[in-house]
Amino acid sequence: MMQTEHAIKIQTESFEGFESIFLNEEFALGWNCLFVLPVWLKSWWDVFGGNQDPEILTGYRHGKLIGVAPLHVEENTARFIGGENICDYQDMVVAPNHHQEFLEAVLSYLKKRGIQSLELGALRPESISLTQLPDVARRRGHTVVCDPAGISSEIALPGTWESYLQILGANSAMKFAENCGGSTKRVTSGFGSLNGRKRFQNIWTSFFLCLKRADRTNPNF
């Protein structure tokens, strides 16, 4: 199903299509939040999605993908896929310089779809959904309510794993290594940078499989 707003075509995608979009590095989208990645949202949906269908909206301008809004609909309300207890932060994924037109098209699509409310939680202060969407919605005559959900405490992490271990100190680093099941040397050798989205996707898939196995074998996990 498609709707058009200012030359933007909005269509729905499956999780498989969403994953293909992420793996295609030719799409210049801003994947700046771990919790909006397809592998994360699909894992949440497999457990909590129930019998609903996702409403993953993609926007195209003259055939060029400019944004993705990973939503689902409950009755007349649209929300982000994911829960605030698992997905720390949520947002839309939009190409630079296309925020306004993509958001306009999403709101137009939801209105024609019969959606009466859009509830978006767990937003960072710099997120697209918080910095840009409210103004777009107000211009369209919608009522906007923004409430603080809580305070996020953050620290700046060092650039390398070795620097982090130095901050911990010898005793703390050794205890940390023991909790990880090995020495600091073994832990350090397991860290590195990931190049390429396909490799990232494969590693995260393996990570979630490990979590599922741990959950089945360890009742305290």
N, C-alpha and C positions, 0 to 999 in steps of 0.2 A: 504494500500500500504506500502511495506517495502523495505528498502535498507540496505545493510550491509557495515560497515566500521570498520575494526579492531575488528571484532566480536561484534560490537554494532549494534543492530537492531533499526532502527528508524521507528516509526509508528505514525499515526495521531489519536488524541483523540477528542471526543466530550466534551462539557462543563460538561455533566453528568459524563463522565469518569474522567475528570480533578478534579471534586469535590470529587469523590470516592477516588482518589489518595490522596488528601489532608486529608480526614477523616481517612485514613488508617495510623495509627501511626507506623506501622511496617516498612514503607518506610522511610529510613534515609536520607531524603532530607533537604536541608538548606532553610527553609521558613523564611528568615530573612528580608523580605520586605512586609509590609502590602498591597502594591498596586499590588502584583502579586498573591494574594489569589483569588481562583476561584469566590467567592461571589462578590468581587470587580470588577473583569474583566467581569463577566457575566452581572452585572448591567450596565457597560459601553457598552457592546456589544448589549444589548437589545435596547439601545437608538441610538447608532451610527454605529452599524454593518451593517445596510442596508440589502441588499440581498446577501451579501458575505458569504462565509463559513470560519470559523476560521481554522487556520493551527496550532493547538496545537500539537507540536511534543514531543513524549516521547522516551527516549532511554533505551534499555534493554541490559545488558551484561550477557549472560548465564541465561536469564530469570529474572534477578534482575534489578529492575528499578533504573537507576542512574541519570536521569535528565529529566527536562521538559522545553521546550522553547515555551511559549505562543505567537504565531505569527499569523499574517494574511497577505494575499497576495493581492496586488493591481497591476494588470498587471504583470510586471516582477520584482516587488520590494516587499520584505518581510519586515514587521515592527512588533514591539510589539503590541499586543492587548492593547488598552488603549490610551488615549490622554494625552499629557503633561499638559494640563490645569486642568485635573481631577486626573490623576495618577501621583503624584509628582515624584516618582522614579519608574524605571522599571528594570527588570533583568531576567535572567534565574534561574531556581531552580535546583540545582545540588547537588548530594551527595558528601561528602568529599572525596578527593583523586581521583575523576573521572572527573575533569573539562576538562582536555586536550582531553581525548578520546571522551567525549560527544560532545564537540565543534567541533572536527574533523568530527564526524559522522553527525552532523547537517549541516555543510558546504557542505559535500559531498552529502547529501540528497537534499539540496536546488539547488545545481548545476545540479544534474540529473533531478530535477523538472523543470529546465529551468529558475530558478530565477537568474537575472543578478545583483541585488543589494540588500544588507541587510542594512537598515537604522534603527539604534537603538538610540533613544533619551532619555533624562531625566535619565542619568546614574550617580550614585554616584561614587566618586573616588575609593571606595573600591569594587565596583560591579564586578562580574565575567565577565560581558560583556565588561568592560573597562580594567580590569587588565590582563585578560587572552586571550580573543578572538582576539585582534589585532595581537598578536604574532603568534597565530595559523593560522590566515588568511594570514599573510605575508609569513609564511613558505610554504603555499599552492600556493603562487604566486599571491595572490589577492592584489589589491591596497587598502590601509587603510587610511582614513582621520578622524582625531579626532579634533573637534572644541569645545571650551568651550561654553556652552549654557547660563551661568549666574553664579551668586554667591549666595550661600545658606547661610543665617545667622542662626546660631544655638546657643542654650543655653542649659546648663546642668540642667535638672529638678530634684527637690528633690525626695527622695525615697517614700514619703507618701503625701497624699492629705492634711493632717493637716499641714505638713511642708510648702507646697505650699501656703496655706492660711496665714501662719505666714509671709511669704515673702511679700505677697500683703499688709499686714497691715490691721487694723480693718476696715477703711473706704472703701478701695478698695475691701476687701473681702465681705463686706456687699453689695456693688453695684453689684459685680459679682453674688452674690446669688440672688439678686433681678432680674437680667437679666435671671437667670436660673429658675425663678418662685417660689422661696422659700427662706428659711433661710439657713445660712451656715450649720446648723445641718441637715436639710433635704437633702442638696446637698451632704454632707459628707456621709450620710448613703446610698447613691446610688452607691458608689464606692467600688470595691473589685477586687480580682484577679479571672481570669477565668481558670479553670482546665479542660482540655479536648477539643479537636477540634470540636466535635459535638456540645457542648454547645456554643462555640465561633461562629460556623456557624449559629446556631439558633438566637443568639443575634444580629449578624450582619444583618441577613435577616430582623429581626424586625426593626432594625435601619433604613435600607433603605426604608422599607415600611412607617415608620414615616416621612422620608424626602419627599417621594412622596406625602403623604397626606398634609404635610405642604406646599409643592409647589403648590398644587391645591387650598388650602384655603387662602394662604397669597401671594398676588401678589408681595410683597416686599421681599419675602424669597430668 
